Amino acid sequence: MNKGYYYNSHYLIKDGKPWFPVMGEMHYSRYLETLWEESLRKIKAGGLTIVSTYVIWIHHEEEEGIFDFTGCRNLKQYIELCRKVGICVFLRLGPWVHGEVRNGGFPDWLQKKEKEGVLLRSNDLNYLAYVRRYWEQVYAQVKGFFYKDGGPIIGVQIENEYGHVGGLQGEAGEAHMRTLTALAKEIGFEVPMYTATGWGGACVGDLLPVMGGYPEAPWDQRTCELEANSNYVFSHIRNDKLIACDHHIEGEITFDESKFPYLTAELGGGMQPTAHRRPVASGKDIGAMSLTKLGSGVALLGYYMYHGGSNPKGKLSTLQESKATGYLNDLPEINYDFNAPIRQYGTISDSYREIKLLAYFLSEFGEDLASLKAEITPDKVKPEDMHTLRLSSRHDEEHGYVFFTNYQRRRKMDFHKNVSLVGVYGKDKVIFPPIDIDDGAYGFFPYRMKLGKAVLRSALASPLCSLNTKSGTSYVFYGDYDPHFEWEGDQRADVLHLSREEALNAWKVSLDQEYLILHDNFVWVEEGKLKVTGSDHTVIKCYPKLTKELPGFAACGQEGRFTLYERRLQGQPAKAELQLISEEKEQVIYEITLTYQEKANRLEGRDTLLWLSYAGKDLEIFVEDTKINDHFYTGQEIPVSLGYYGFPSKLKVVIRALYETDDIFIEKQPVFTEGRACSLDGVRVTEEYR
């Protein structure tokens, strides 16, 4: 067996076997370093195999020649924690990254070199000297953490979106990508896999191309409803119209697609609102898009972002993308929540749950799926076609999975009654029992699937995972149709069937045996102990019954095959008192006084969350005179972790007025009074315990 990571033209390979990982982006420098380990455990608990991260130049060398790898910029500590938690790492080195960062990540001093004749993002020797100096500093942080050293770093991305966003075209652009790759290897960035964004002529040589796809396009300069999104249509076309292009410019594919597997690194785990365009991706938006990519034949699901955060404080300027720095979009100064699966302060979102469904499946059955090619029927459905049911299957000569989607974001699809899905294998086929497929439905079903010694001929349910318990192996499936499990021969496997809602809240953990826990907040195992995040009254469901007592929890009943456990805590919730301080035409100012009944410590597993409902153009939050967060209005209730800021006693909230005449695309409009909206409409407090 060949040890290590490599690939063929269809899929990734680990230790000689097909490998189907799930990857999610988290920017260490955009999150509080004391909470990194907790977040990495949440990422791994979601079923992810790899965490990717930009190494953002301006975060580390804001002042020329002065490097900062301390605090939230401590890359070495972050990678050490990745190794401790047991998750692989992809370093996205840049040097230009975009990432909604000031200058795309270039420090201001480097930008000014252009006036001195230095040609950035080129083979200009002066530019390459600055890149070398920076990368050598980065290498010093990660030396000894590469796969060859027994470390977690298995991949490096070179540049980002090169060719169509400020990079050179044609031979000169290809030459620069080759030069950067050679420079990274010369410095010591030796990894099994090197990647580049696949659009815009960025991928050359042996760089693995990675693609993108977002539910909408907050960077689009229009403020109207956009065309139906092609990412909800099964397709063999990798270069979708609404891919991860910064300025809504579609870059051409220049690599030979037949030589590389179809990998994604920038599927939108959410979307970052811009000042002029503020779409909000729901969990189903992300789930349906992910399912569509699986049915289209992808061999890696990679999400940007997977974990939201906050821009760190700059020494010389704010660090967000803005029109003032020559970009087309204005972004919040601090807030990089991205409506990500794990949000700005570590809270869970519906997109996390949706991705977890697929990540769990791929963790267990990805070796099987990876080698199966996609057959799309009918092919070339148009995104604006709301009448045709979208179907695909991934199969070989013996078995497969049939995929269906009747989902198109912000559109209504036709109802399809008594549909008999068909799974093809070799010259034969499996016909599933008829089902009704309503607007917004999507999913996948297996056929002739091997489960131990049994063969599941078909089921109107989706596989989630297996459970190895002391009494044997159980296979977990989910869905809201009558599952109709049909078997070949006399062998049967033990099946645990969940509703889709139950599966969204399912967590597989390994203690003395494997367990499935149902809970609507985070669950993971740390140093052999079960960690459960919840409120002062938390109920979890567990299969099989726990063989050891769970501290703080008591068994409180039975529900089918699940044992219920309850935790009641005596802590008193914090109180928030709201006072209007100032009201003017253009803005209102509120003061929130917070009273904590007990001493809290987020690092010890307790946090207080403040939830704000407001109407206006945007909002800013201050502790004394220091701005700690900001937000562009989207119609959502926004969370603020008070533990993240050391449990302040007072907050100041400033809301700027939104007018009906403002040229801003907002999917959920506020209620306007005389054409104006400017108010803090609700404040609530919740306590969270781990």
C-alpha positions in Angstrom: 0.0 0.0 0.0 1.3 3.5 -0.9 1.2 5.6 2.2 0.3 9.3 2.0 -1.9 11.6 0.0 -2.1 11.8 -3.7 -4.7 11.8 -6.5 -5.7 10.5 -9.9 -7.9 12.1 -12.5 -11.1 11.2 -10.6 -10.5 11.5 -6.9 -8.1 12.0 -4.0 -6.3 9.1 -2.5 -5.1 8.4 1.0 -2.9 5.5 1.8 -3.8 3.8 -1.4 -7.6 4.1 -1.0 -10.1 6.6 -2.5 -10.5 9.5 -0.1 -13.4 12.0 0.0 -12.6 14.7 2.6 -14.7 17.7 3.7 -12.8 20.9 4.2 -13.8 24.2 5.9 -12.1 27.6 6.1 -11.3 29.2 9.5 -9.1 32.3 9.8 -7.1 32.0 13.0 -6.3 35.7 12.9 -10.0 36.6 12.8 -10.8 34.7 16.1 -9.9 34.9 19.7 -6.8 32.6 20.3 -8.1 31.3 23.6 -11.0 29.8 21.8 -9.2 28.2 18.9 -9.2 24.7 20.4 -12.9 24.8 21.2 -13.6 25.9 17.6 -11.4 23.3 16.0 -13.2 20.6 18.1 -16.5 22.0 16.8 -15.2 21.8 13.3 -14.1 18.2 13.7 -17.4 17.4 15.4 -19.1 18.5 12.3 -17.5 15.7 10.4 -14.8 17.8 8.7 -11.4 16.3 7.8 -9.5 19.4 6.9 -9.4 23.0 8.1 -8.1 25.5 5.6 -6.8 29.0 6.4 -5.5 32.1 4.7 -2.2 33.3 6.0 -3.0 37.0 5.6 0.1 39.1 4.9 -1.3 42.4 6.3 -2.1 40.7 9.6 1.5 39.7 10.0 3.6 42.5 8.5 1.4 45.6 8.7 4.6 47.6 9.2 7.4 46.9 6.8 9.9 44.5 8.3 8.1 44.2 11.6 6.4 40.8 11.8 3.7 39.9 14.3 2.9 36.3 15.1 1.5 36.9 18.6 -2.0 36.6 20.0 -4.6 35.9 17.4 -1.8 36.0 14.8 0.1 33.1 16.5 0.1 30.7 13.5 2.4 28.2 15.2 0.1 27.8 18.2 -2.9 27.4 15.9 -1.2 24.6 13.9 -0.1 23.0 17.1 -3.8 22.9 18.2 -4.8 21.4 14.9 -2.3 18.6 15.5 -3.7 18.2 19.1 -7.3 18.0 17.9 -6.4 15.7 15.0 -7.5 17.7 11.9 -5.5 18.1 8.7 -4.5 21.6 7.5 -4.4 23.3 4.1 -2.4 26.5 4.3 -3.5 29.1 1.8 -0.3 31.2 1.5 -1.3 33.8 -1.0 0.7 36.1 -1.1 -2.5 37.8 -2.4 -5.6 36.2 -0.9 -8.5 38.6 -1.2 -10.6 37.2 1.7 -12.5 40.6 2.0 -9.3 41.9 3.5 -7.8 45.4 3.0 -5.8 45.4 -0.3 -6.6 41.7 -0.7 -4.2 41.0 2.1 -1.3 43.1 0.8 0.1 45.5 3.4 -0.2 49.2 2.6 3.6 49.6 2.4 3.7 46.9 -0.3 0.9 48.6 -2.2 2.9 51.8 -2.2 5.9 50.0 -3.8 3.9 50.1 -7.1 4.6 53.8 -7.3 8.3 53.0 -7.0 8.0 50.7 -10.0 7.5 47.4 -8.3 5.1 45.2 -10.3 3.0 43.3 -7.8 1.8 39.8 -8.5 4.4 39.3 -11.1 7.9 37.9 -11.5 9.4 41.3 -10.7 12.5 40.4 -8.7 11.8 43.1 -6.1 8.3 41.8 -5.5 9.5 38.2 -5.2 12.1 39.3 -2.7 9.3 40.7 -0.5 7.3 37.5 -0.9 10.4 35.4 0.0 11.0 37.4 3.1 7.4 37.0 4.2 7.1 33.4 3.4 10.3 32.6 5.2 8.7 34.1 8.3 5.6 32.0 7.8 7.8 28.9 7.3 9.5 29.5 10.6 6.1 29.3 12.3 5.1 26.0 10.6 8.4 24.2 10.3 8.1 20.7 11.7 4.3 20.6 11.3 4.2 19.2 7.7 2.9 15.7 6.9 6.4 14.5 6.2 7.2 15.4 9.8 4.2 13.7 11.2 2.3 17.0 11.4 -1.2 18.1 10.2 -0.2 20.2 7.1 -1.0 18.2 4.0 -1.6 21.0 1.4 -0.6 24.5 0.3 -2.6 26.8 -2.0 -0.5 29.2 -4.1 -2.0 32.7 -4.8 -5.7 33.1 -5.2 -8.0 33.8 -8.1 -5.0 34.7 -10.2 -5.4 35.9 -13.7 -8.7 37.6 -13.7 -8.4 39.7 -10.5 -5.3 41.8 -10.9 -3.0 39.0 -12.0 -1.2 38.7 -15.3 -2.8 36.8 -18.2 -1.4 34.2 -20.5 2.2 33.0 -20.5 3.3 35.7 -18.1 0.7 34.7 -15.6 1.5 31.0 -15.9 5.2 31.8 -15.4 4.4 33.7 -12.2 2.4 30.8 -10.8 5.2 28.4 -11.5 7.7 30.8 -9.9 5.7 31.1 -6.7 5.2 27.3 -6.5 9.0 26.8 -6.9 9.7 29.5 -4.3 7.4 27.9 -1.8 9.1 24.5 -2.3 12.5 26.0 -2.1 11.7 27.7 1.2 10.5 24.4 2.6 6.8 24.2 2.1 6.9 20.5 1.2 3.5 18.9 1.1 1.7 16.1 -0.7 -0.7 18.5 -2.5 -0.4 22.0 -4.0 -3.5 23.7 -5.2 -4.6 26.9 -7.1 -8.0 28.3 -7.8 -9.1 26.7 -11.0 -10.8 29.7 -12.7 -9.1 32.6 -14.4 -6.0 30.8 -15.7 -4.5 30.3 -12.3 -3.9 26.6 -12.4 -0.7 25.4 -14.2 1.6 22.5 -14.0 0.9 20.0 -11.2 -1.2 22.4 -9.1 -4.5 20.8 -8.3 -7.4 23.1 -9.4 -10.0 23.9 -6.8 -13.3 25.4 -7.7 -16.0 27.5 -6.0 -19.7 28.1 -5.9 -21.9 30.5 -3.8 -25.7 30.6 -3.3 -25.7 34.3 -4.4 -23.2 37.1 -5.2 -22.9 39.9 -2.6 -20.0 41.3 -4.8 -22.3 41.8 -7.7 -22.7 45.6 -8.3 -26.4 45.3 -9.1 -29.0 45.9 -6.4 -31.8 43.9 -8.0 -32.8 40.2 -7.8 -30.2 38.1 -9.6 -30.7 35.4 -12.2 -31.4 31.9 -11.0 -28.2 30.4 -9.6 -26.5 27.7 -11.7 -25.1 26.0 -8.5 -28.5 24.4 -8.0 -28.4 22.5 -11.3 -26.5 19.1 -11.7 -23.8 19.8 -14.2 -20.4 18.6 -15.4 -19.4 22.2 -16.0 -17.0 23.1 -13.3 -16.8 26.9 -14.0 -20.2 28.0 -12.7 -21.5 31.4 -13.6 -21.8 32.5 -9.9 -18.4 31.2 -8.7 -16.0 32.8 -6.2 -15.1 35.8 -8.3 -14.4 38.9 -6.4 -15.6 41.4 -8.9 -18.2 39.3 -10.8 -15.7 38.6 -13.5 -15.9 35.1 -14.9 -12.4 33.7 -15.4 -11.9 31.0 -18.1 -10.7 27.5 -17.2 -7.3 26.9 -18.8 -6.3 23.5 -17.3 -7.1 20.1 -18.7 -10.2 18.9 -16.8 -9.6 15.3 -17.8 -6.4 15.2 -15.7 -7.7 16.4 -12.4 -10.5 15.4 -10.0 -13.4 17.9 -9.5 -12.5 19.6 -6.2 -14.1 22.5 -4.5 -12.5 24.8 -1.9 -14.9 27.7 -2.0 -18.4 26.5 -1.8 -20.2 29.2 0.2 -20.7 28.0 3.8 -22.6 31.3 3.9 -22.1 34.8 2.4 -20.6 38.0 3.7 -23.0 40.9 3.2 -21.7 44.0 1.4 -22.9 47.6 2.0 -24.9 47.5 -1.3 -26.0 43.8 -1.5 -27.0 41.7 1.6 -28.3 38.2 0.7 -28.7 35.7 3.5 -28.0 32.1 2.8 -30.3 29.7 4.8 -29.2 26.2 5.9 -31.3 24.7 3.0 -29.6 27.0 0.5 -26.2 25.5 1.6 -27.6 22.0 1.9 -29.2 21.9 -1.5 -26.2 23.4 -3.2 -23.9 20.9 -1.5 -26.1 18.0 -2.5 -26.1 19.3 -6.1 -22.3 19.4 -6.1 -22.2 15.8 -4.8 -24.5 14.7 -7.6 -22.4 16.6 -10.1 -19.4 14.4 -9.3 -17.2 16.5 -7.0 -14.5 14.7 -5.1 -13.9 17.3 -2.3 -16.5 19.5 -0.5 -14.6 22.6 0.6 -16.4 25.5 2.3 -15.6 29.2 2.5 -16.2 30.3 5.2 -16.9 27.5 7.6 -16.2 29.5 10.7 -16.9 33.2 10.9 -14.9 35.8 12.9 -13.8 39.4 13.4 -11.2 41.4 11.7 -8.3 42.1 14.1 -7.4 45.6 15.1 -4.9 47.2 12.8 -2.0 49.4 13.9 -2.3 51.8 11.0 -5.8 51.4 9.6 -8.8 49.2 9.7 -8.3 45.9 7.9 -11.5 45.3 5.9 -12.0 45.5 2.1 -13.5 48.9 1.1 -14.0 51.3 -1.8 -11.5 53.6 -0.1 -8.8 51.1 -0.9 -9.8 50.7 -4.5 -12.2 47.7 -4.3 -15.7 47.6 -5.5 -17.3 46.7 -2.2 -17.6 48.1 1.3 -17.5 45.5 4.1 -18.0 45.9 7.8 -14.9 47.1 9.6 -15.0 44.3 12.2 -17.7 41.8 11.4 -16.8 38.7 9.4 -19.6 36.5 10.5 -20.2 35.4 6.9 -23.4 33.7 8.2 -21.1 30.7 8.4 -21.8 27.3 9.7 -20.0 28.3 12.9 -20.7 32.0 13.3 -18.7 35.0 14.5 -18.7 34.0 18.1 -18.8 30.2 17.8 -22.6 29.7 17.8 -24.1 26.9 15.7 -26.2 27.6 12.5 -28.5 25.6 10.3 -25.9 25.4 7.6 -23.6 23.6 10.0 -26.2 21.0 10.5 -26.9 20.6 6.8 -23.2 20.1 6.0 -22.8 17.7 8.9 -25.3 15.3 7.2 -23.1 15.0 4.2 -19.8 15.2 6.1 -20.8 12.2 8.3 -21.9 10.2 5.2 -18.6 11.0 3.4 -16.5 10.2 6.5 -18.0 6.6 6.5 -18.9 6.0 2.9 -16.8 8.5 1.0 -14.3 5.8 -0.1 -17.1 4.2 -1.9 -18.7 7.4 -3.4 -15.3 8.9 -4.5 -14.8 6.3 -7.3 -18.3 6.6 -8.7 -18.8 8.8 -11.7 -21.8 11.0 -12.1 -24.5 10.4 -14.7 -26.8 13.4 -15.0 -30.3 12.9 -16.5 -31.5 15.1 -18.0 -28.2 17.0 -18.6 -28.0 20.7 -19.3 -31.1 21.8 -17.4 -31.3 25.6 -17.2 -31.3 27.3 -13.8 -34.5 29.2 -14.7 -36.3 25.9 -15.6 -38.7 25.5 -12.7 -40.5 22.5 -14.3 -37.9 19.8 -14.8 -37.0 17.6 -11.9 -33.2 17.6 -11.6 -31.7 14.1 -11.3 -28.3 12.5 -11.2 -26.7 9.2 -10.1 -23.2 8.2 -9.2 -22.7 4.5 -9.9 -20.5 1.7 -11.2 -21.4 -1.7 -12.6 -22.8 -3.0 -9.3 -24.4 -0.2 -7.2 -24.8 3.5 -6.7 -26.6 6.5 -5.3 -29.4 8.4 -7.0 -29.6 12.2 -6.3 -32.6 14.5 -6.8 -33.2 18.2 -6.2 -36.3 20.3 -6.7 -34.6 23.3 -5.1 -33.8 26.7 -6.7 -32.9 29.5 -4.3 -35.6 32.2 -4.2 -37.7 30.4 -6.9 -40.7 28.1 -6.7 -40.4 24.7 -8.4 -43.2 22.6 -9.7 -44.6 19.8 -7.6 -43.8 16.3 -8.9 -46.3 13.5 -8.0 -45.6 9.7 -7.9 -42.0 9.9 -9.1 -40.2 6.6 -9.4 -36.5 7.2 -9.2 -34.3 4.8 -11.1 -30.8 3.7 -10.1 -28.7 2.3 -12.9 -25.9 -0.3 -12.6 -24.3 -2.0 -15.5 -27.1 -3.0 -17.9 -29.6 -3.3 -15.1 -31.5 -0.9 -12.9 -33.3 -0.5 -9.6 -36.7 1.2 -9.6 -37.6 2.9 -6.3 -41.1 3.0 -4.9 -42.9 6.2 -6.1 -42.7 9.4 -4.0 -44.0 12.9 -4.2 -41.3 15.5 -4.6 -42.4 19.0 -3.5 -40.9 22.4 -4.1 -37.7 22.7 -2.1 -37.1 19.0 -1.7 -33.6 17.5 -2.3 -31.8 14.3 -1.2 -30.1 11.1 -2.3 -30.9 7.4 -1.9 -28.6 4.3 -2.1 -29.2 1.2 -4.2 -27.4 -2.2 -3.9 -25.4 -0.8 -1.0 -23.3 -3.2 1.0 -23.9 -3.0 4.8 -21.7 -5.6 6.4 -22.8 -9.0 4.9 -26.2 -7.6 3.8 -27.0 -5.8 0.6 -29.6 -3.0 0.7 -31.3 -3.1 -2.7 -33.0 0.2 -2.2 -34.3 2.6 0.4 -36.2 5.9 0.4 -33.8 7.1 3.0 -30.2 8.5 3.1 -27.3 6.9 4.9 -25.7 9.0 7.7 -23.2 6.8 9.5 -22.6 3.4 11.2 -22.4 2.7 14.9 -20.1 0.1 16.3 -21.6 -0.8 19.6 -21.1 -3.7 22.1 -24.1 -5.4 20.7 -23.0 -5.1 17.0 -23.1 -2.7 14.1 -26.1 -0.5 13.4 -26.5 1.7 10.3 -28.1 5.1 10.7 -30.4 6.4 7.9 -32.7 9.4 7.8 -35.5 11.0 5.8 -39.2 11.8 6.0 -40.4 9.4 3.4 -41.6 5.9 4.3 -38.1 4.3 4.0 -39.2 1.0 2.3 -36.0 -0.8 3.1 -35.6 -3.6 0.5 -32.9 -6.2 0.8 -31.3 -8.7 -1.5 -31.2 -12.3 -0.1 -31.8 -13.3 3.5 -29.2 -11.1 5.2 -30.4 -8.0 7.0 -28.5 -5.2 8.7 -29.7 -3.4 11.8 -31.0 0.0 10.8 -31.7 3.0 12.9 -34.0 5.3 11.0 -34.3 9.0 11.9 -36.4 11.8 10.7 -34.5 14.5 8.8 -34.9 16.9 11.7 -33.5 14.3 14.1 -30.5 13.7 11.7 -29.7 17.4 11.6 -29.3 17.3 15.3 -27.4 13.9 15.4 -23.8 13.6 16.7 -21.7 10.5 16.5 -19.2 10.2 19.4 -16.8 7.5 20.5 -16.4 6.7 24.2 -16.3 3.1 25.5 -18.3 2.4 22.3 -19.8 4.5 19.6 -23.0 6.4 20.4 -25.5 8.6 18.5 -26.6 11.6 20.4 -29.5 13.9 19.4 -29.1 17.5 20.5 -29.6 20.9 18.9 -26.3 22.3 20.0 -22.6 21.2 19.9 -21.5 17.8 21.1 -18.0 16.4 21.0 -15.5 14.2 23.0 -12.5 15.8 24.5 -9.9 13.7 26.3 -12.3 10.9 26.7 -15.1 13.1 28.1 -18.4 14.1 26.5 -18.9 17.8 26.0 -22.5 19.1 25.6 -23.3 22.7 24.9 -26.7 23.8 25.9 -28.9 26.0 28.1 -29.6 25.8 31.8 -32.1 23.0 31.0 -30.7 20.6 28.4 -32.1 17.3 27.2 -30.2 14.9 25.0 -31.2 11.6 23.5 -28.6 8.8 23.3 -28.4 5.4 21.6 -27.4 3.0 22.9 -27.8 3.8 26.6 -24.6 5.2 28.2 -22.7 2.6 30.2 -21.1 5.2 32.4 -22.7 8.1 34.2 -22.6 11.5 32.4 -21.6 14.1 35.0 -24.4 16.7 35.4 -27.0 14.6 33.5 -29.6 12.1 34.8 -31.5 9.6 32.8 -35.1 10.8 32.5 -37.0 8.5 30.2 -37.0 6.4 27.0 -38.1 7.4 23.4 -38.0 4.5 21.1 -34.4 3.2 21.0 -33.1 6.4 22.6 -32.5 7.0 26.3 -33.2 10.6 27.4 -30.8 12.4 29.7 -31.5 15.8 31.4 -29.3 18.5 32.9 -30.7 21.3 35.1 -28.4 24.0 36.3 -29.2 26.5 39.0 -27.4 29.5 37.5 -29.4 32.7 37.1 -29.4 34.3 33.7 -28.0 37.7 33.1 -30.3 40.7 32.8 -30.2 43.4 30.1 -31.8 46.8 30.6 -32.2 49.0 27.5 -32.2 52.8 27.5 -32.6 55.2 24.6 -29.8 57.8 24.9 -30.1 59.8 21.8 -32.5 60.0 18.8 -31.8 62.0 15.7 -33.0 61.7 12.1 -29.8 59.9 11.0 -29.1 57.7 14.0 -30.3 56.5 17.4 -28.1 55.5 20.3 -29.0 53.0 23.1 -27.2 51.9 26.2 -27.6 48.4 27.4 -26.8 47.7 31.1 -25.9 44.1 31.9 -26.2 42.5 35.3 -24.7 39.0 35.8 -26.1 37.0 38.6 -23.0 34.8 38.9 -19.4 35.1 37.9 -19.0 33.6 34.5 -15.9 32.4 32.5 -16.2 31.4 28.9 -13.0 29.4 29.0 -14.6 27.3 31.8 -17.6 26.6 29.6 -20.1 29.3 30.3 -21.1 32.2 28.1 -23.8 34.8 28.0 -25.3 35.6 24.6 -27.1 38.9 23.8 -29.4 38.8 20.8 -30.3 42.0 19.1 -33.2 42.7 16.7 -33.0 46.0 15.0 -34.0 48.0 11.9 -31.6 50.4 10.2 -28.9 50.6 7.6 -26.2 49.3 10.0 -25.3 48.9 13.7 -22.2 49.5 15.8 -21.5 48.2 19.3 -19.1 49.8 21.7 -17.6 49.0 25.1 -16.9 52.4 26.5 -15.3 54.1 23.5 -14.0 51.0 21.8 -16.0 49.6 18.9 -16.2 45.8 19.3 -18.5 44.9 16.5 -20.6 46.2 13.6 -23.3 44.7 11.3 -25.0 45.5 8.0 -28.7 45.1 8.4 -30.1 41.9 6.8 -33.3 41.4 8.8 -31.6 38.8 11.1 -31.4 38.7 14.9 -27.7 39.0 15.6 -25.8 37.3 18.5 -23.1 39.0 20.6 -21.0 36.8 22.9 -20.5 38.8 26.1 -17.9 36.2 27.3 -15.8 37.0 24.1 -15.4 40.5 25.6 -14.9 39.6 29.2 -18.6 40.1 30.2 -18.8 44.0 30.0 -21.3 45.8 32.2 -22.4 48.3 29.6 -22.7 48.4 25.8 -23.5 51.3 23.6 -25.4 50.5 20.4 -25.5 53.0 17.5 -28.0 52.4 14.7 -27.9 54.4 11.4 -31.2 55.1 9.6 -32.2 53.1 6.5 -34.5 54.8 4.0 -36.8 53.2 1.5 -35.0 55.1 -1.2 -31.6 53.7 -0.3 -30.2 51.7 -3.3 -29.5 48.5 -1.3 -30.5 44.9 -2.0 -32.0 43.5 1.2 -34.0 40.3 1.0 -36.0 40.9 4.2 -37.0 44.5 4.4 -37.8 46.2 7.8 -41.0 48.0 8.5 -40.6 51.6 7.4 -42.3 54.6 9.2 -42.6 57.5 6.8 -40.0 55.9 4.7 -37.4 55.5 7.5 -36.3 52.6 9.7 -34.0 53.2 12.7 -34.7 51.3 15.9 -33.5 48.7 18.3 -36.6 46.4 18.4 -35.7 43.7 20.8 -33.0 42.5 23.2 -32.9 39.1 24.8 -30.3 37.2 26.8 -29.5 33.5 26.8 -27.0 31.5 28.9 -24.9 28.8 27.3 -23.1 26.1 29.3 -20.7 23.4 28.2 
